[in-house]
Amino acid sequence: QVQLVESGGGLVQAGGSLRLSCAASGSIFRIKAMGWYRQAPGKQRELVATINQGGSTNYADAVKGRFTISRDSAKNSVYLQMNSLKSEDTAVYYCWLLMAGVYWGQGTQVTVSS
């Protein structure tokens, strides 16, 4: 089994910052990529950012220049530094792990007040 444990969500004012963390444990083998998705009320889950084992990153246009994804391969962990937060960033943020299969965290709420 694979477990993804997220932390760092919360309530922040517009313009503020938050840092999300996700640690993978269990039957971890040959991670291909990790990342973050989000789902706002009434909307579909969407990609926020991903990073592969080579360090290449991919960002949604809506977060480019504001969010930074990073990883610690030794800890099987991925992080998302979110700056200049906007009300439209309010969502449940899910950690994502790609190995032979795809795995999801339980989600952490990020609420940005305007």
GURO-215299 format. One record per atom (N, C-alpha, C): x, y, z; residue in one letter; residue number from 1; atom name. Coordinates in Angstrom, 1 decimal. Example, Ala and Ser with C-alpha at 12.3 -4.5 7.8 and 13.67 -1.06 7.14 Angstrom:
! GURO-215299
<atom X="13.2" Y="-5.7" Z="7.8" aa="A" i="1" at="N"/>
<atom X="12.3" Y="-4.5" Z="7.8" aa="A" i="1" at="CA"/>
<atom X="13.2" Y="-3.3" Z="7.8" aa="A" i="1" at="C"/>
<atom X="12.8" Y="-2.2" Z="7.1" aa="S" i="2" at="N"/>
<atom X="13.7" Y="-1.1" Z="7.1" aa="S" i="2" at="CA"/>
<atom X="12.9" Y="0.0" Z="7.9" aa="S" i="2" at="C"/>
END
This chain:
! GURO-215299
<atom X="0.8" Y="-1.2" Z="0.0" aa="Q" i="1" at="N"/>
<atom X="0.0" Y="0.0" Z="0.0" aa="Q" i="1" at="CA"/>
<atom X="0.9" Y="1.2" Z="0.0" aa="Q" i="1" at="C"/>
<atom X="0.3" Y="2.3" Z="-0.5" aa="V" i="2" at="N"/>
<atom X="1.0" Y="3.6" Z="-0.6" aa="V" i="2" at="CA"/>
<atom X="0.1" Y="4.6" Z="0.2" aa="V" i="2" at="C"/>
<atom X="0.8" Y="5.4" Z="1.0" aa="Q" i="3" at="N"/>
<atom X="0.1" Y="6.5" Z="1.8" aa="Q" i="3" at="CA"/>
<atom X="0.7" Y="7.8" Z="1.4" aa="Q" i="3" at="C"/>
<atom X="-0.1" Y="8.8" Z="1.2" aa="L" i="4" at="N"/>
<atom X="0.3" Y="10.1" Z="0.9" aa="L" i="4" at="CA"/>
<atom X="-0.3" Y="11.0" Z="2.0" aa="L" i="4" at="C"/>
<atom X="0.6" Y="11.7" Z="2.8" aa="V" i="5" at="N"/>
<atom X="0.1" Y="12.5" Z="3.9" aa="V" i="5" at="CA"/>
<atom X="0.5" Y="14.0" Z="3.6" aa="V" i="5" at="C"/>
<atom X="-0.6" Y="14.8" Z="3.5" aa="E" i="6" at="N"/>
<atom X="-0.4" Y="16.2" Z="3.1" aa="E" i="6" at="CA"/>
<atom X="-0.5" Y="17.0" Z="4.4" aa="E" i="6" at="C"/>
<atom X="0.1" Y="18.2" Z="4.3" aa="S" i="7" at="N"/>
<atom X="0.0" Y="19.1" Z="5.4" aa="S" i="7" at="CA"/>
<atom X="0.3" Y="20.5" Z="4.9" aa="S" i="7" at="C"/>
<atom X="-0.1" Y="21.5" Z="5.7" aa="G" i="8" at="N"/>
<atom X="0.2" Y="22.9" Z="5.3" aa="G" i="8" at="CA"/>
<atom X="-0.9" Y="23.7" Z="4.8" aa="G" i="8" at="C"/>
<atom X="-2.1" Y="23.2" Z="4.6" aa="G" i="9" at="N"/>
<atom X="-3.2" Y="24.0" Z="4.2" aa="G" i="9" at="CA"/>
<atom X="-3.7" Y="24.9" Z="5.3" aa="G" i="9" at="C"/>
<atom X="-4.7" Y="25.7" Z="5.0" aa="G" i="10" at="N"/>
<atom X="-5.2" Y="26.6" Z="6.0" aa="G" i="10" at="CA"/>
<atom X="-5.9" Y="27.8" Z="5.3" aa="G" i="10" at="C"/>
<atom X="-6.1" Y="28.8" Z="6.2" aa="L" i="11" at="N"/>
<atom X="-6.8" Y="30.0" Z="5.8" aa="L" i="11" at="CA"/>
<atom X="-5.8" Y="31.2" Z="5.7" aa="L" i="11" at="C"/>
<atom X="-5.8" Y="31.9" Z="4.6" aa="V" i="12" at="N"/>
<atom X="-4.8" Y="33.0" Z="4.5" aa="V" i="12" at="CA"/>
<atom X="-5.5" Y="34.1" Z="3.7" aa="V" i="12" at="C"/>
<atom X="-5.0" Y="35.3" Z="4.0" aa="Q" i="13" at="N"/>
<atom X="-5.6" Y="36.5" Z="3.3" aa="Q" i="13" at="CA"/>
<atom X="-5.0" Y="36.6" Z="1.9" aa="Q" i="13" at="C"/>
<atom X="-5.7" Y="37.2" Z="1.0" aa="A" i="14" at="N"/>
<atom X="-5.2" Y="37.4" Z="-0.4" aa="A" i="14" at="CA"/>
<atom X="-3.9" Y="38.1" Z="-0.3" aa="A" i="14" at="C"/>
<atom X="-2.9" Y="37.7" Z="-1.2" aa="G" i="15" at="N"/>
<atom X="-1.6" Y="38.2" Z="-1.2" aa="G" i="15" at="CA"/>
<atom X="-0.6" Y="37.5" Z="-0.3" aa="G" i="15" at="C"/>
<atom X="-1.2" Y="36.6" Z="0.6" aa="G" i="16" at="N"/>
<atom X="-0.3" Y="35.8" Z="1.5" aa="G" i="16" at="CA"/>
<atom X="0.3" Y="34.6" Z="0.9" aa="G" i="16" at="C"/>
<atom X="0.9" Y="33.8" Z="1.7" aa="S" i="17" at="N"/>
<atom X="1.7" Y="32.6" Z="1.3" aa="S" i="17" at="CA"/>
<atom X="1.3" Y="31.4" Z="2.1" aa="S" i="17" at="C"/>
<atom X="1.4" Y="30.3" Z="1.5" aa="L" i="18" at="N"/>
<atom X="1.3" Y="29.0" Z="2.2" aa="L" i="18" at="CA"/>
<atom X="2.3" Y="28.0" Z="1.6" aa="L" i="18" at="C"/>
<atom X="2.7" Y="27.0" Z="2.4" aa="R" i="19" at="N"/>
<atom X="3.6" Y="26.0" Z="1.9" aa="R" i="19" at="CA"/>
<atom X="2.9" Y="24.6" Z="2.2" aa="R" i="19" at="C"/>
<atom X="2.7" Y="23.9" Z="1.1" aa="L" i="20" at="N"/>
<atom X="2.1" Y="22.5" Z="1.3" aa="L" i="20" at="CA"/>
<atom X="3.2" Y="21.5" Z="1.2" aa="L" i="20" at="C"/>
<atom X="3.0" Y="20.5" Z="2.0" aa="S" i="21" at="N"/>
<atom X="4.0" Y="19.3" Z="2.0" aa="S" i="21" at="CA"/>
<atom X="3.2" Y="18.0" Z="1.8" aa="S" i="21" at="C"/>
<atom X="3.9" Y="17.1" Z="1.2" aa="C" i="22" at="N"/>
<atom X="3.3" Y="15.8" Z="1.0" aa="C" i="22" at="CA"/>
<atom X="4.4" Y="14.7" Z="1.1" aa="C" i="22" at="C"/>
<atom X="4.2" Y="13.8" Z="2.0" aa="A" i="23" at="N"/>
<atom X="5.2" Y="12.7" Z="2.2" aa="A" i="23" at="CA"/>
<atom X="4.6" Y="11.4" Z="1.8" aa="A" i="23" at="C"/>
<atom X="5.3" Y="10.6" Z="0.9" aa="A" i="24" at="N"/>
<atom X="4.8" Y="9.3" Z="0.5" aa="A" i="24" at="CA"/>
<atom X="5.5" Y="8.2" Z="1.3" aa="A" i="24" at="C"/>
<atom X="4.7" Y="7.2" Z="1.7" aa="S" i="25" at="N"/>
<atom X="5.3" Y="6.1" Z="2.4" aa="S" i="25" at="CA"/>
<atom X="4.6" Y="4.8" Z="2.0" aa="S" i="25" at="C"/>
<atom X="5.2" Y="3.7" Z="2.5" aa="G" i="26" at="N"/>
<atom X="4.6" Y="2.4" Z="2.1" aa="G" i="26" at="CA"/>
<atom X="5.4" Y="1.7" Z="1.0" aa="G" i="26" at="C"/>
<atom X="4.7" Y="1.1" Z="0.1" aa="S" i="27" at="N"/>
<atom X="5.4" Y="0.4" Z="-1.1" aa="S" i="27" at="CA"/>
<atom X="5.8" Y="1.4" Z="-2.2" aa="S" i="27" at="C"/>
<atom X="6.8" Y="2.1" Z="-1.9" aa="I" i="28" at="N"/>
<atom X="7.3" Y="3.1" Z="-2.8" aa="I" i="28" at="CA"/>
<atom X="8.4" Y="2.5" Z="-3.7" aa="I" i="28" at="C"/>
<atom X="8.2" Y="2.6" Z="-5.0" aa="F" i="29" at="N"/>
<atom X="9.1" Y="2.0" Z="-5.9" aa="F" i="29" at="CA"/>
<atom X="9.1" Y="2.7" Z="-7.2" aa="F" i="29" at="C"/>
<atom X="10.3" Y="3.2" Z="-7.6" aa="R" i="30" at="N"/>
<atom X="10.5" Y="3.9" Z="-8.9" aa="R" i="30" at="CA"/>
<atom X="9.4" Y="5.0" Z="-9.1" aa="R" i="30" at="C"/>
<atom X="9.5" Y="6.0" Z="-8.3" aa="I" i="31" at="N"/>
<atom X="8.7" Y="7.2" Z="-8.5" aa="I" i="31" at="CA"/>
<atom X="9.0" Y="7.9" Z="-9.8" aa="I" i="31" at="C"/>
<atom X="8.0" Y="8.1" Z="-10.6" aa="K" i="32" at="N"/>
<atom X="8.2" Y="8.8" Z="-11.9" aa="K" i="32" at="CA"/>
<atom X="8.0" Y="10.3" Z="-11.8" aa="K" i="32" at="C"/>
<atom X="7.0" Y="10.6" Z="-11.0" aa="A" i="33" at="N"/>
<atom X="6.7" Y="12.1" Z="-10.8" aa="A" i="33" at="CA"/>
<atom X="5.8" Y="12.2" Z="-9.6" aa="A" i="33" at="C"/>
<atom X="5.8" Y="13.4" Z="-9.0" aa="M" i="34" at="N"/>
<atom X="4.9" Y="13.8" Z="-7.9" aa="M" i="34" at="CA"/>
<atom X="4.4" Y="15.2" Z="-8.3" aa="M" i="34" at="C"/>
<atom X="3.3" Y="15.5" Z="-7.6" aa="G" i="35" at="N"/>
<atom X="2.7" Y="16.9" Z="-7.9" aa="G" i="35" at="CA"/>
<atom X="1.5" Y="17.2" Z="-7.1" aa="G" i="35" at="C"/>
<atom X="0.8" Y="18.2" Z="-7.5" aa="W" i="36" at="N"/>
<atom X="-0.3" Y="18.7" Z="-6.9" aa="W" i="36" at="CA"/>
<atom X="-1.4" Y="19.0" Z="-7.9" aa="W" i="36" at="C"/>
<atom X="-2.6" Y="18.6" Z="-7.5" aa="Y" i="37" at="N"/>
<atom X="-3.9" Y="19.0" Z="-8.2" aa="Y" i="37" at="CA"/>
<atom X="-4.8" Y="19.7" Z="-7.2" aa="Y" i="37" at="C"/>
<atom X="-5.8" Y="20.4" Z="-7.7" aa="R" i="38" at="N"/>
<atom X="-6.7" Y="21.1" Z="-6.8" aa="R" i="38" at="CA"/>
<atom X="-8.1" Y="21.0" Z="-7.4" aa="R" i="38" at="C"/>
<atom X="-9.1" Y="21.1" Z="-6.5" aa="Q" i="39" at="N"/>
<atom X="-10.5" Y="21.0" Z="-6.9" aa="Q" i="39" at="CA"/>
<atom X="-11.3" Y="22.0" Z="-6.1" aa="Q" i="39" at="C"/>
<atom X="-11.8" Y="23.0" Z="-6.8" aa="A" i="40" at="N"/>
<atom X="-12.6" Y="24.0" Z="-6.2" aa="A" i="40" at="CA"/>
<atom X="-14.1" Y="23.6" Z="-6.2" aa="A" i="40" at="C"/>
<atom X="-14.9" Y="24.1" Z="-5.3" aa="P" i="41" at="N"/>
<atom X="-16.3" Y="23.7" Z="-5.3" aa="P" i="41" at="CA"/>
<atom X="-17.0" Y="23.9" Z="-6.6" aa="P" i="41" at="C"/>
<atom X="-17.7" Y="22.8" Z="-7.1" aa="G" i="42" at="N"/>
<atom X="-18.4" Y="22.9" Z="-8.3" aa="G" i="42" at="CA"/>
<atom X="-17.6" Y="22.8" Z="-9.6" aa="G" i="42" at="C"/>
<atom X="-16.3" Y="22.5" Z="-9.4" aa="K" i="43" at="N"/>
<atom X="-15.4" Y="22.5" Z="-10.5" aa="K" i="43" at="CA"/>
<atom X="-14.7" Y="21.1" Z="-10.6" aa="K" i="43" at="C"/>
<atom X="-14.1" Y="20.8" Z="-11.7" aa="Q" i="44" at="N"/>
<atom X="-13.3" Y="19.6" Z="-11.9" aa="Q" i="44" at="CA"/>
<atom X="-11.9" Y="19.7" Z="-11.3" aa="Q" i="44" at="C"/>
<atom X="-11.4" Y="18.6" Z="-10.9" aa="R" i="45" at="N"/>
<atom X="-10.0" Y="18.6" Z="-10.4" aa="R" i="45" at="CA"/>
<atom X="-9.1" Y="19.0" Z="-11.5" aa="R" i="45" at="C"/>
<atom X="-8.1" Y="19.9" Z="-11.2" aa="E" i="46" at="N"/>
<atom X="-7.2" Y="20.4" Z="-12.2" aa="E" i="46" at="CA"/>
<atom X="-5.8" Y="20.3" Z="-11.7" aa="E" i="46" at="C"/>
<atom X="-4.9" Y="20.2" Z="-12.7" aa="L" i="47" at="N"/>
<atom X="-3.4" Y="20.2" Z="-12.4" aa="L" i="47" at="CA"/>
<atom X="-3.0" Y="21.5" Z="-11.9" aa="L" i="47" at="C"/>
<atom X="-2.1" Y="21.5" Z="-10.9" aa="V" i="48" at="N"/>
<atom X="-1.5" Y="22.7" Z="-10.4" aa="V" i="48" at="CA"/>
<atom X="0.0" Y="22.7" Z="-10.8" aa="V" i="48" at="C"/>
<atom X="0.7" Y="21.7" Z="-10.4" aa="A" i="49" at="N"/>
<atom X="2.1" Y="21.6" Z="-10.8" aa="A" i="49" at="CA"/>
<atom X="2.6" Y="20.1" Z="-10.6" aa="A" i="49" at="C"/>
<atom X="3.5" Y="19.7" Z="-11.4" aa="T" i="50" at="N"/>
<atom X="4.2" Y="18.4" Z="-11.2" aa="T" i="50" at="CA"/>
<atom X="5.7" Y="18.6" Z="-11.4" aa="T" i="50" at="C"/>
<atom X="6.4" Y="17.6" Z="-10.8" aa="I" i="51" at="N"/>
<atom X="7.8" Y="17.5" Z="-11.0" aa="I" i="51" at="CA"/>
<atom X="8.2" Y="16.1" Z="-11.1" aa="I" i="51" at="C"/>
<atom X="9.1" Y="15.8" Z="-12.1" aa="N" i="52" at="N"/>
<atom X="9.5" Y="14.4" Z="-12.3" aa="N" i="52" at="CA"/>
<atom X="10.8" Y="14.1" Z="-11.7" aa="N" i="52" at="C"/>
<atom X="11.2" Y="12.9" Z="-11.7" aa="Q" i="53" at="N"/>
<atom X="12.5" Y="12.5" Z="-11.1" aa="Q" i="53" at="CA"/>
<atom X="13.7" Y="13.1" Z="-11.6" aa="Q" i="53" at="C"/>
<atom X="13.6" Y="13.6" Z="-12.8" aa="G" i="54" at="N"/>
<atom X="14.7" Y="14.4" Z="-13.4" aa="G" i="54" at="CA"/>
<atom X="14.7" Y="15.8" Z="-13.0" aa="G" i="54" at="C"/>
<atom X="13.7" Y="16.3" Z="-12.3" aa="G" i="55" at="N"/>
<atom X="13.6" Y="17.6" Z="-11.8" aa="G" i="55" at="CA"/>
<atom X="12.8" Y="18.6" Z="-12.7" aa="G" i="55" at="C"/>
<atom X="12.3" Y="18.1" Z="-13.8" aa="S" i="56" at="N"/>
<atom X="11.5" Y="18.9" Z="-14.7" aa="S" i="56" at="CA"/>
<atom X="10.2" Y="19.2" Z="-14.1" aa="S" i="56" at="C"/>
<atom X="9.8" Y="20.5" Z="-14.3" aa="T" i="57" at="N"/>
<atom X="8.5" Y="20.9" Z="-13.7" aa="T" i="57" at="CA"/>
<atom X="7.5" Y="21.3" Z="-14.7" aa="T" i="57" at="C"/>
<atom X="6.2" Y="21.3" Z="-14.3" aa="N" i="58" at="N"/>
<atom X="5.2" Y="21.7" Z="-15.2" aa="N" i="58" at="CA"/>
<atom X="4.1" Y="22.4" Z="-14.3" aa="N" i="58" at="C"/>
<atom X="3.7" Y="23.6" Z="-14.8" aa="Y" i="59" at="N"/>
<atom X="2.8" Y="24.4" Z="-14.0" aa="Y" i="59" at="CA"/>
<atom X="1.5" Y="24.7" Z="-14.8" aa="Y" i="59" at="C"/>
<atom X="0.4" Y="24.9" Z="-14.1" aa="A" i="60" at="N"/>
<atom X="-0.8" Y="25.4" Z="-14.8" aa="A" i="60" at="CA"/>
<atom X="-0.5" Y="26.9" Z="-15.0" aa="A" i="60" at="C"/>
<atom X="-1.1" Y="27.4" Z="-16.1" aa="D" i="61" at="N"/>
<atom X="-0.8" Y="28.8" Z="-16.4" aa="D" i="61" at="CA"/>
<atom X="-1.3" Y="29.7" Z="-15.3" aa="D" i="61" at="C"/>
<atom X="-2.4" Y="29.3" Z="-14.6" aa="A" i="62" at="N"/>
<atom X="-2.9" Y="30.2" Z="-13.5" aa="A" i="62" at="CA"/>
<atom X="-2.0" Y="30.4" Z="-12.4" aa="A" i="62" at="C"/>
<atom X="-1.0" Y="29.5" Z="-12.2" aa="V" i="63" at="N"/>
<atom X="-0.1" Y="29.6" Z="-11.0" aa="V" i="63" at="CA"/>
<atom X="1.3" Y="30.0" Z="-11.4" aa="V" i="63" at="C"/>
<atom X="1.6" Y="30.0" Z="-12.7" aa="K" i="64" at="N"/>
<atom X="3.0" Y="30.3" Z="-13.1" aa="K" i="64" at="CA"/>
<atom X="3.5" Y="31.6" Z="-12.5" aa="K" i="64" at="C"/>
<atom X="4.7" Y="31.6" Z="-12.0" aa="G" i="65" at="N"/>
<atom X="5.2" Y="32.9" Z="-11.4" aa="G" i="65" at="CA"/>
<atom X="4.8" Y="33.1" Z="-9.9" aa="G" i="65" at="C"/>
<atom X="3.9" Y="32.3" Z="-9.5" aa="R" i="66" at="N"/>
<atom X="3.4" Y="32.5" Z="-8.1" aa="R" i="66" at="CA"/>
<atom X="3.7" Y="31.3" Z="-7.2" aa="R" i="66" at="C"/>
<atom X="3.6" Y="30.1" Z="-7.8" aa="F" i="67" at="N"/>
<atom X="3.8" Y="28.8" Z="-7.1" aa="F" i="67" at="CA"/>
<atom X="5.1" Y="28.2" Z="-7.5" aa="F" i="67" at="C"/>
<atom X="5.7" Y="27.5" Z="-6.6" aa="T" i="68" at="N"/>
<atom X="6.9" Y="26.8" Z="-6.9" aa="T" i="68" at="CA"/>
<atom X="6.9" Y="25.4" Z="-6.3" aa="T" i="68" at="C"/>
<atom X="7.1" Y="24.4" Z="-7.2" aa="I" i="69" at="N"/>
<atom X="7.1" Y="23.0" Z="-6.7" aa="I" i="69" at="CA"/>
<atom X="8.5" Y="22.5" Z="-6.5" aa="I" i="69" at="C"/>
<atom X="8.7" Y="21.7" Z="-5.5" aa="S" i="70" at="N"/>
<atom X="10.1" Y="21.2" Z="-5.3" aa="S" i="70" at="CA"/>
<atom X="9.9" Y="19.8" Z="-4.6" aa="S" i="70" at="C"/>
<atom X="11.0" Y="19.1" Z="-4.6" aa="R" i="71" at="N"/>
<atom X="10.9" Y="17.7" Z="-4.0" aa="R" i="71" at="CA"/>
<atom X="12.2" Y="17.4" Z="-3.2" aa="R" i="71" at="C"/>
<atom X="12.0" Y="16.4" Z="-2.4" aa="D" i="72" at="N"/>
<atom X="13.1" Y="15.8" Z="-1.7" aa="D" i="72" at="CA"/>
<atom X="13.1" Y="14.3" Z="-2.0" aa="D" i="72" at="C"/>
<atom X="13.8" Y="13.8" Z="-2.9" aa="S" i="73" at="N"/>
<atom X="13.8" Y="12.4" Z="-3.3" aa="S" i="73" at="CA"/>
<atom X="14.1" Y="11.5" Z="-2.2" aa="S" i="73" at="C"/>
<atom X="15.0" Y="11.9" Z="-1.3" aa="A" i="74" at="N"/>
<atom X="15.4" Y="11.0" Z="-0.2" aa="A" i="74" at="CA"/>
<atom X="14.3" Y="10.8" Z="0.8" aa="A" i="74" at="C"/>
<atom X="13.4" Y="11.7" Z="0.8" aa="K" i="75" at="N"/>
<atom X="12.3" Y="11.6" Z="1.8" aa="K" i="75" at="CA"/>
<atom X="11.0" Y="11.3" Z="1.0" aa="K" i="75" at="C"/>
<atom X="11.0" Y="11.0" Z="-0.3" aa="N" i="76" at="N"/>
<atom X="9.8" Y="10.8" Z="-1.1" aa="N" i="76" at="CA"/>
<atom X="8.8" Y="11.8" Z="-0.8" aa="N" i="76" at="C"/>
<atom X="9.2" Y="13.1" Z="-0.8" aa="S" i="77" at="N"/>
<atom X="8.3" Y="14.2" Z="-0.5" aa="S" i="77" at="CA"/>
<atom X="8.3" Y="15.2" Z="-1.6" aa="S" i="77" at="C"/>
<atom X="7.2" Y="15.9" Z="-1.7" aa="V" i="78" at="N"/>
<atom X="7.0" Y="17.0" Z="-2.6" aa="V" i="78" at="CA"/>
<atom X="6.4" Y="18.2" Z="-1.9" aa="V" i="78" at="C"/>
<atom X="6.8" Y="19.4" Z="-2.3" aa="Y" i="79" at="N"/>
<atom X="6.3" Y="20.6" Z="-1.6" aa="Y" i="79" at="CA"/>
<atom X="5.8" Y="21.6" Z="-2.7" aa="Y" i="79" at="C"/>
<atom X="4.9" Y="22.5" Z="-2.2" aa="L" i="80" at="N"/>
<atom X="4.3" Y="23.5" Z="-3.1" aa="L" i="80" at="CA"/>
<atom X="4.4" Y="24.8" Z="-2.3" aa="L" i="80" at="C"/>
<atom X="5.2" Y="25.7" Z="-2.7" aa="Q" i="81" at="N"/>
<atom X="5.3" Y="27.0" Z="-2.1" aa="Q" i="81" at="CA"/>
<atom X="4.3" Y="27.9" Z="-2.9" aa="Q" i="81" at="C"/>
<atom X="3.4" Y="28.5" Z="-2.2" aa="M" i="82" at="N"/>
<atom X="2.3" Y="29.3" Z="-2.9" aa="M" i="82" at="CA"/>
<atom X="2.4" Y="30.7" Z="-2.4" aa="M" i="82" at="C"/>
<atom X="2.8" Y="31.6" Z="-3.3" aa="N" i="83" at="N"/>
<atom X="2.9" Y="33.0" Z="-2.9" aa="N" i="83" at="CA"/>
<atom X="1.8" Y="33.8" Z="-3.7" aa="N" i="83" at="C"/>
<atom X="1.6" Y="35.1" Z="-3.2" aa="S" i="84" at="N"/>
<atom X="0.7" Y="36.0" Z="-3.9" aa="S" i="84" at="CA"/>
<atom X="-0.7" Y="35.3" Z="-4.1" aa="S" i="84" at="C"/>
<atom X="-1.2" Y="34.6" Z="-3.1" aa="L" i="85" at="N"/>
<atom X="-2.4" Y="33.9" Z="-3.2" aa="L" i="85" at="CA"/>
<atom X="-3.6" Y="34.7" Z="-3.6" aa="L" i="85" at="C"/>
<atom X="-4.5" Y="34.2" Z="-4.3" aa="K" i="86" at="N"/>
<atom X="-5.7" Y="34.9" Z="-4.8" aa="K" i="86" at="CA"/>
<atom X="-6.9" Y="34.1" Z="-4.3" aa="K" i="86" at="C"/>
<atom X="-8.1" Y="34.7" Z="-4.3" aa="S" i="87" at="N"/>
<atom X="-9.3" Y="34.1" Z="-3.8" aa="S" i="87" at="CA"/>
<atom X="-9.6" Y="32.9" Z="-4.7" aa="S" i="87" at="C"/>
<atom X="-9.2" Y="33.0" Z="-6.0" aa="E" i="88" at="N"/>
<atom X="-9.5" Y="31.9" Z="-6.9" aa="E" i="88" at="CA"/>
<atom X="-8.6" Y="30.7" Z="-6.7" aa="E" i="88" at="C"/>
<atom X="-7.6" Y="30.8" Z="-5.8" aa="D" i="89" at="N"/>
<atom X="-6.8" Y="29.6" Z="-5.5" aa="D" i="89" at="CA"/>
<atom X="-7.5" Y="28.8" Z="-4.4" aa="D" i="89" at="C"/>
<atom X="-8.6" Y="29.2" Z="-3.9" aa="T" i="90" at="N"/>
<atom X="-9.3" Y="28.5" Z="-2.9" aa="T" i="90" at="CA"/>
<atom X="-9.8" Y="27.1" Z="-3.4" aa="T" i="90" at="C"/>
<atom X="-9.4" Y="26.1" Z="-2.8" aa="A" i="91" at="N"/>
<atom X="-9.7" Y="24.7" Z="-3.3" aa="A" i="91" at="CA"/>
<atom X="-9.1" Y="23.7" Z="-2.3" aa="A" i="91" at="C"/>
<atom X="-9.5" Y="22.5" Z="-2.5" aa="V" i="92" at="N"/>
<atom X="-8.9" Y="21.3" Z="-1.8" aa="V" i="92" at="CA"/>
<atom X="-7.7" Y="20.9" Z="-2.7" aa="V" i="92" at="C"/>
<atom X="-6.5" Y="20.9" Z="-2.1" aa="Y" i="93" at="N"/>
<atom X="-5.3" Y="20.5" Z="-2.9" aa="Y" i="93" at="CA"/>
<atom X="-4.9" Y="19.1" Z="-2.6" aa="Y" i="93" at="C"/>
<atom X="-4.7" Y="18.3" Z="-3.6" aa="Y" i="94" at="N"/>
<atom X="-4.4" Y="16.9" Z="-3.5" aa="Y" i="94" at="CA"/>
<atom X="-3.0" Y="16.6" Z="-4.0" aa="Y" i="94" at="C"/>
<atom X="-2.3" Y="15.8" Z="-3.2" aa="C" i="95" at="N"/>
<atom X="-1.0" Y="15.4" Z="-3.6" aa="C" i="95" at="CA"/>
<atom X="-1.2" Y="14.2" Z="-4.6" aa="C" i="95" at="C"/>
<atom X="-0.3" Y="14.1" Z="-5.5" aa="W" i="96" at="N"/>
<atom X="-0.4" Y="13.1" Z="-6.6" aa="W" i="96" at="CA"/>
<atom X="1.0" Y="12.5" Z="-6.8" aa="W" i="96" at="C"/>
<atom X="0.9" Y="11.2" Z="-6.9" aa="L" i="97" at="N"/>
<atom X="2.2" Y="10.4" Z="-7.1" aa="L" i="97" at="CA"/>
<atom X="2.0" Y="9.4" Z="-8.2" aa="L" i="97" at="C"/>
<atom X="3.0" Y="9.4" Z="-9.1" aa="L" i="98" at="N"/>
<atom X="3.0" Y="8.5" Z="-10.3" aa="L" i="98" at="CA"/>
<atom X="4.1" Y="7.5" Z="-10.2" aa="L" i="98" at="C"/>
<atom X="3.8" Y="6.3" Z="-10.0" aa="M" i="99" at="N"/>
<atom X="4.8" Y="5.2" Z="-10.1" aa="M" i="99" at="CA"/>
<atom X="4.3" Y="4.3" Z="-11.3" aa="M" i="99" at="C"/>
<atom X="4.1" Y="3.0" Z="-11.0" aa="A" i="100" at="N"/>
<atom X="3.5" Y="2.1" Z="-12.0" aa="A" i="100" at="CA"/>
<atom X="2.0" Y="2.5" Z="-12.1" aa="A" i="100" at="C"/>
<atom X="1.5" Y="3.0" Z="-11.0" aa="G" i="101" at="N"/>
<atom X="0.1" Y="3.4" Z="-10.9" aa="G" i="101" at="CA"/>
<atom X="0.0" Y="4.9" Z="-10.4" aa="G" i="101" at="C"/>
<atom X="-1.2" Y="5.4" Z="-10.3" aa="V" i="102" at="N"/>
<atom X="-1.4" Y="6.7" Z="-9.8" aa="V" i="102" at="CA"/>
<atom X="-2.0" Y="6.7" Z="-8.4" aa="V" i="102" at="C"/>
<atom X="-1.5" Y="7.5" Z="-7.5" aa="Y" i="103" at="N"/>
<atom X="-1.9" Y="7.6" Z="-6.1" aa="Y" i="103" at="CA"/>
<atom X="-2.3" Y="9.0" Z="-5.7" aa="Y" i="103" at="C"/>
<atom X="-3.3" Y="9.1" Z="-4.8" aa="W" i="104" at="N"/>
<atom X="-3.7" Y="10.4" Z="-4.4" aa="W" i="104" at="CA"/>
<atom X="-3.7" Y="10.5" Z="-2.9" aa="W" i="104" at="C"/>
<atom X="-3.4" Y="11.7" Z="-2.4" aa="G" i="105" at="N"/>
<atom X="-3.6" Y="12.0" Z="-1.0" aa="G" i="105" at="CA"/>
<atom X="-5.1" Y="12.3" Z="-0.7" aa="G" i="105" at="C"/>
<atom X="-5.3" Y="12.6" Z="0.6" aa="Q" i="106" at="N"/>
<atom X="-6.7" Y="12.8" Z="1.0" aa="Q" i="106" at="CA"/>
<atom X="-7.1" Y="14.2" Z="0.8" aa="Q" i="106" at="C"/>
<atom X="-6.2" Y="15.1" Z="0.5" aa="G" i="107" at="N"/>
<atom X="-6.6" Y="16.5" Z="0.3" aa="G" i="107" at="CA"/>
<atom X="-6.4" Y="17.4" Z="1.5" aa="G" i="107" at="C"/>
<atom X="-6.0" Y="18.6" Z="1.2" aa="T" i="108" at="N"/>
<atom X="-5.9" Y="19.6" Z="2.3" aa="T" i="108" at="CA"/>
<atom X="-6.5" Y="20.9" Z="1.8" aa="T" i="108" at="C"/>
<atom X="-7.3" Y="21.5" Z="2.6" aa="Q" i="109" at="N"/>
<atom X="-8.1" Y="22.7" Z="2.2" aa="Q" i="109" at="CA"/>
<atom X="-7.2" Y="23.9" Z="2.3" aa="Q" i="109" at="C"/>
<atom X="-7.3" Y="24.7" Z="1.2" aa="V" i="110" at="N"/>
<atom X="-6.6" Y="26.0" Z="1.2" aa="V" i="110" at="CA"/>
<atom X="-7.7" Y="27.0" Z="0.9" aa="V" i="110" at="C"/>
<atom X="-7.9" Y="28.0" Z="1.8" aa="T" i="111" at="N"/>
<atom X="-8.9" Y="29.0" Z="1.7" aa="T" i="111" at="CA"/>
<atom X="-8.2" Y="30.4" Z="1.7" aa="T" i="111" at="C"/>
<atom X="-8.5" Y="31.2" Z="0.6" aa="V" i="112" at="N"/>
<atom X="-7.9" Y="32.5" Z="0.5" aa="V" i="112" at="CA"/>
<atom X="-9.0" Y="33.5" Z="0.6" aa="V" i="112" at="C"/>
<atom X="-8.9" Y="34.3" Z="1.6" aa="S" i="113" at="N"/>
<atom X="-10.0" Y="35.3" Z="1.9" aa="S" i="113" at="CA"/>
<atom X="-9.6" Y="36.7" Z="1.2" aa="S" i="113" at="C"/>
<atom X="-10.6" Y="37.3" Z="0.6" aa="S" i="114" at="N"/>
<atom X="-10.3" Y="38.5" Z="-0.1" aa="S" i="114" at="CA"/>
<atom X="-10.5" Y="39.7" Z="0.8" aa="S" i="114" at="C"/>
END
